């Protein structure tokens, strides 16, 4: 866990170093709509959960600043999704330790723990892979990196949805309902991050195509 936290800290520091625009936003002082928020709202219209998208992204962007690039926006969205996944994993891990693992009805909790572990790994890898896109020269490898991010974020989304779908019905316990809510939040933020990455990747591919002879 300590190693993962250190890795996450290094990832976040690298994101923040891209520009001073990616910093936690102070609450309040929103009398007029900033250019940054307008840009975020425009980008979030392409996502399935636009309100959640705006909320997540404005948490990390100052109201009076502007995101420098679609790549940076996608990276912030992926980081927000990873944060939600880490939070959900900590909760499910605690529940799994407290439950009697011999009880068959608790198998779904253990399955969810495995799925959220996979989501954390996939999202962590996708953030690192996205960073590499700015470090490579134009070529076929760039499209391979793009494919990796799309695959890994898509897998993280599927894992989270699998856990959500395994906890259906109105008769579940309050504990399992809480797990379902947290995993649903992971799935929704991953879906938004994937949509924003698709927007970035489409522009990136188009720009790369125009540079080829």
Beta strands, then each sheet from edge to edge (+ up, - down):
end
